[in-house]
Amino acid sequence: MAVPVQTWGSLGTMVAEQRDYGTKTAEYLEQNEVYDLMGQLLKQLIVNQPADPIKFLQDELLGKPLLTMCVMGPPGVNRSKYCAQLATEFNVKHIHVGKLLKGKKDLKEALEEGTLVDDGVVIPLVKAECARAKTTGYILDGFPRTVAQAQVLSQKELGFGLDNLILLNAPEKAIRASYTAKLETGKGGAGDKETLINMRLQQYQRHVIGIATLFKNIIRQVEVTTGDDDQSIAFNSIKSNIHIRPFSNAPMRPQRVCIVGACGSGRTTQCRALAKIYGLVHVDLPPLLRKQQKDNGQQVEDVPPEYVSDEELCALVGRRLSETDCIRKGWVLDGFPKTQGQAEFLRQSHFWPTRIVNLKVDSEAVVARISSRRIDPMTCTAYYRTPASVAIRQRLIQAEHDLPLAVRERNQLYSENIDRTMQTFQRVSSTVQGAEEINSVTKAIREKVDTPLPSELAQESASLER
């Protein structure tokens, strides 16, 4: 008896068996991070170009991936202390560029004057140190300091660029105070110190913008303290911005988090916090909609995403998540998906989230929160508190979609759809009570994001056994 052959249906559709198999295949590839694994292996092949690619790939899979990263920041932010802590924790080499330069006697005068050492001197020195640390991994401390130095990171010798580049920030007043204390050596008067501080800060500010622009798709900025007090909070923030596995220290995919909840549930506040903590791109729908209106020559209006078709929203989100910064840094998606159709779009487009968190808030609590919100019709900015500007205060209005009846209708629409939406990604979905204090909600969300899933723990265990 002839065995029926499964074929493509008309217009490129699949028969049921093929469609079911395709769904299971996509789920397997996503859950086991196969796309990310193959991307990492392909990058190493391109960088190393081995004579025997098969043997090279076998060794790569058996070996432990190495952490390589750069840490930048202005003088006085305790950058080297953080770098030393990171090097110890991840067992990699700490390449302190400042110390390397101080070891050169012919550079003593330039360093004491506070001038930047010529790129022609710094770059070969750093490349040599990185080559020595090729088998151990490294943390570059204080490099790059110029755009020319930054461009070196894209060369083959340094792996065509790093995935982890951290920029430490602190208020200028705190930086000045910290750097002044560092210069308390008894040499030179207060005027000399002030001149040196100004020179160093001007040099830093002149170059950092160009470097940040060059690495805009991977750079992550972290606020730190400058004193000698407890720096554990800042250090943990730095670690959160390094995309590594919690147990084996091997690279992992950037976080892709969806925060959903009814209007007024605090989604945007929490998305901003997560973006800062993990160095993710905050993908917020209302600004994207306003930009699209402006680009299309339409009147810019504050339109709730619930009033926009799934087709239009999916196209908008798909374009944004396909941009380089989202691919390299990861993203936190604000208020999407809210329908099963939107969730299916993420699944079929291979934008599978690593976590989905639903902020649960009572309907009447949402109405109370939204009732105080006012919109600036000129900028579409929402204000929950009275703005300082008299001009802005005088033109604020309450949008029709923020009136109690409209809020209840929007909340009801959300409630009717969210359960089916969450079931699409049931393995990574969870709920957090959003009515708590802001920091408590953030902590609860972080626990959901940081706690490994059973499948992730299994991969970690396998890595450790090898």
N, C-alpha and C positions, 0 to 999 in steps of 0.2 A: 504494500500500500504506500502510495506516495505521501511523503511528509510535507505538510504545508509550510511554505517559507514565509516568514514575517517580512513585510516590505514597507517602505514609506507609503503613507497614504497620499491623497491628492494635496497639492499645494504645500508639500513639505511637512505635513503633520505626521504624527507617529501613531501606530496602532497601540492599543492599550498596554500590551506586554512591553513594548519598547519604551513607552512613556513611564511605566512603573519602574523599569530597570534604570532608565535615565535619572529618575528622581532618587533612587537608592544610591546610584553611583555618585551623584552630586553630594548627597549627604555624607557618604563615606569620605570623599575627598576633602570636604570642609571640616568634618569632625576631627580628622587625623592630620589636618594642616598640610596636606600633600602639596598644594599649590605653593605654599611658603617654603617648604622643604626643597622643592625643585628649583624655585627661584634662587635660593641660597646656593645650591649646588652649581647652578648655571653661572652665577656670579663668580664663584671660586674657579670654575673652569676658564672663564674669560680672563681673570686676573693672572692665573698661574700658567695656563696653556701647556699642560703636561704632555710629555711624549706618549704616555700611556694613559689616556683618559679613564678607562675602566678601572685600572688599578688605583688611580688617583681618587676616583669617586668612592671606591671601597674604603680607602683609608679615611676619607672625609667622614663617611658615615660611622666608622668605628671610633674616630677621634672626637675630642671635645672641642666645640667651636670656641674661638678666643674672643675675649672682649677687647675691642680697641675703641678709644673715644678721646675727645678733646674737651677740656674745660677752660672756658674763658671768663673774664670778669675784670672790673676795674681794680686799681690798687686798693688794698685795705679791706677786701671782702673775705679774707681768710681762705682764699682759693686753694692754696697749697695744703692747708690742713684738711680740707675736704678731699682733695686728691689723694693725700696720704691714707686717709681712712678708706677711700674707695679701693685703692691699690691693695691694702691689707685684706679687706673683706672679700675681694674677688681674685686675690692671688695673682695679680698682674704687676708689671713693672711701672713704677712711677717715674715718668720722664719729666723732671723739673727743669724747664728750659732756662729759668733764671739762674739756677745753680750751675748749669753747664756753661753759661756765659761768664759768670763770676770766676770760673776756673781758668779763664783765659786772661793772663796778665796784661796783654796788649789792649784789652777792653776796659780795664779798670777805670781810666779817666772818663770814658764815655758813660759808663754806668753810674759813676758818682755824680755826673752832671745831669743825669736823668734822661739823656737822649736815647732814642731807639737805635739799637745795633743794626747795621746794614743787613738787608735781606740776604745778600751774597755770603754773609758769614753765618747767619742763623740757619738758613735752610739746609745747607750740607750737614751741619751739626745735627739737626733734628732727624734728617733722613738716615744718617748713620746709626743713631740711637734706635730708631724704629726698626731698622734692619736687624739689629742685634736682638730686639725683643720680638722678632717675627714668630718665634715658637712659643712665646709665653703670653702674648697680649700686652697691652700697655695703656696708660692714661697720660695723654699729653697735657701738661700743666703750663698754661700761659702761652699756648700756641694754637692758632695763628694770631698775630698781632697786627698784621697788615693784609691787604687784599692779595698782594703777591704771595705771601706765605699761605694764605687760604687756598689759592689756586693750586698750590703744590699738592694739597690733599686729594686732588682729582687725578694725580699721576699714578701710573701702574705700581710703582714701588710702595705706595701707601694704600693700595687696594682700590683705586678709583673712587675715593671718598669714603667717609665714615657714616654709619647710621646713627651714631650717638655724638651729638655736639651740644654741650650744655653752656648756656650763657647765664652767669650769676649776676643778679641785680641787687642794689640796695640804694636807699635815699642818699643823695649827694652829701647832705650834712653829716650823715653817719660815716660815709666813706672818708670825708675829710678828717673827721675826728679820729678814726681808726688809723689812717695813714700818718697823721701827725704823731700819734703815740708810737708808731713804728719808727719814726725818724728821730725819736728822742735818744740820740747817741752822744750828746754833748758837743757835737761839731756843728758850727754854723749858727747864726742867730735865727730869730723867729722869721725875719724877712726872707732869709735863704730857704727856710723850710716852706714858707708860703709860696715862693716862686717855684720850688721844685714840685710841690703838690699841684699847682696850677698847670705846670708844664705837662706832668704825667696825665692829668685828667683831660687836658686838651688833646694830647696825642691819642689817648684811648678813644675819646668821643669822635675824633676825626676819622678814625679807621673802623670803629666797630659797626657803623651804619653800613658801610660797604661790605663788610664780612657777613653781617646778618642778612643783607640782601642776596648775597651770593649763595647762602645756605638757607634761604627762606623756607625751603621745603623740608628741612630736617631739624633746624635749630630749635631748641626748647629752652625757654627762659624760666629761671627759678629765683624767687625772692629769698634772700638769706639775711642773717643777722651779721653784724660786724664786730661785736664785742666778744669777750671770752666767756660769756655766760653759756647756758645749756644750748648747744647747737644741734641737738639730736633731731629736732623738728625739721630744720633746714636740710640736714643730711638725709633724712628719710624722704623728703620731697625730691632731692636730687636722685635718690635711688629709684623713686617711682617713675622718673622720667627716663630711666634706662630700660629699654625693652629687652629684658632677659627673663629666663625661667627662674622661679623662686628657689629651686633645689639644685639643678645642675648648672646654673649660670649660663646655659646655652641661649642663643638668640631665639626669640619667639615673635610671633606676628604682633604688630601693633594692635593695641586695644581698639575694638570697634563696638561702641556702646550706644544703645538706644535708651533714652529716658522718655517715658510716656506718662501721661496723666491728664486729667481734665484741665480746662483752662483755669488758671489761678492755683494750680497745685504746687507751684514752686519749681517747675521743670527748668526754666531758663536759669534761675539762680543756681541750681544744682549742676546744670551742664557747664556753666562758667567755672564753677569750683573744680569739677572733674577735668576740664580742659587744662586748667592751671596745674593741678596736682600731677596729672599723667603726661602733660605736654601734647595733648590731643588738639585737633582742629574742631572748634565748636561750629557745627552746621545748624544754623537757626533759620527756620523757614520764612518768617515774616520779612527779614532783610533781603532774602533771596527773591521773594515775590516783588518787593519794592524795586529792587534792582532790575528785575525783568520788566516791570512796568515802565521804568525810566528808559531802558534800552529800546523798548518798543514804541517810545514816544507817547505813552499813555499817562494819564494823570496819576500821580503817586498817591495811593490810598492805603490806609491800614485795614487790610482784609484778613480776617481770621482764616487759617489754612483749612478749617472745617468747611468753609464756603467755596473752596476751590476743588475742582474735579480731581479724582485720583490720577487720571491720565496726565494732567498738567503737573501735579505735584511730583509724580514719579519721574517724569522727564527732567524736572528741575533738580531733584535730589540725585538722580543718576549722573547728570553732568557734573555736579559738585563733587560727588564721591569719587569720580574718575580723575579729578585733578591731582597733580603730583603730590601736593602737600598732604592730602588725605591718604593717599596710597603709602607714602613714606612715614608719616607721623601717626597715622590712625585718626579716628574721629569719634566725637560724641554727637549723636543725632538728636536734636531737640524736637520732641513731639511728633515723631515719625518712627514706625508705622502706627496709624490709628485705626486702620481697617484691614480686613483680611486681604483685600486686593493689594494694598500697599506692602503688606508683609510678603505676599507672593512675589511682588516685584523685586524685593530685596533678595529673596531666595533664588529666583530664576536669573537674576543679574549677577549672581555670585558676590553680592554685598552682604554676606551672612554676618550678623552681629556676633561678637563674642559674648555679650551679655545684653539682656533687655530687662530694664527695671521699671515697674509700674508704680508710680507714686499715688497711693490711695488716700484721698481726702474726702470727707463728708460733703455732700452737695451743698448744704446750707453754709458750711464753712467756706466753700469756694465762692458762693454768692457774696458773703461778707467781705472776703478779700478783694474781689473784683469791684465791689461797690465804691471803693476809694480811688480806683484807677481813673486817671484823666489822660487824654491824648493831646499832644501838640499837633494840630492839623498841618503845620508847615513842615515838620520833620518826621511826623508819625511816631515820635518818641513817647513811650508810656511812662507816666509818673505815678508812683504810689504814695509819694510824699510831696509836700508843697515845695516847688523849686525856689531857689534863692532869687532868681531873676524876676523882677516885676513884669517885664515885657512878656516873658513866657507864661507867668501866672495868669495874665489877663486874657491870653488867647486859648487857654486849656479848655477842652470840652469833654463831655462824657459820651463815648461812642454808643450807638444804638445796640451794638452786639455786647456791650458791657452792662446793659440794664438787667435787673434781676430775672425777668421772664426769659430774656434771650440767653442768659447764662445757664438757667435751668434746662433750657432746650438743648444747648450745646453739650451740657454735662450728660443729659439723657442719651443723646446721640453717641457720645463717647462710651457710656456704660453698655450700650447695646452691642457695640462692636469689639470691645477690648478683649473679651475672653477668647473669641475665635482668632483674634490677632496674635495673642500670646501663645496659643496652641500651635501656631505655625512654627515657632522656634521654642517649643516647650522645654527642650533640654537646657537652654540658657536663660530661661525666663524666671523672674522672681518678683515679689511685691514688697514694697517698703511703705510704712505709714508716713505720709507726707505732712501730717498735721503737727509733728513734733518741732522742736527748736531747730533752726537751720543747720547748725553744726552737728546736731544729733542725726539729722537726716543724711547729711554728707557722710558721716561715719558709717551709718548703716549701708549706704550705697557702696562705699569703699569695701566693706566686708563682702558684699556680693561680688564685686569685681575682682577682689584679691583672692578669694577662696577658690582653689582649683576645683574643676569639675572632676568626676571620677575618671573620665577618659584622659584628662590632662595629668592626673596623678599617675595613671598607668604608664603614660609616656615618660614621666619623670623617673619612675621606678626602674623602667627599662634602661634609661640613660645612666642611672647610678650603678646598676648592676654591671654595665659594660665597663 
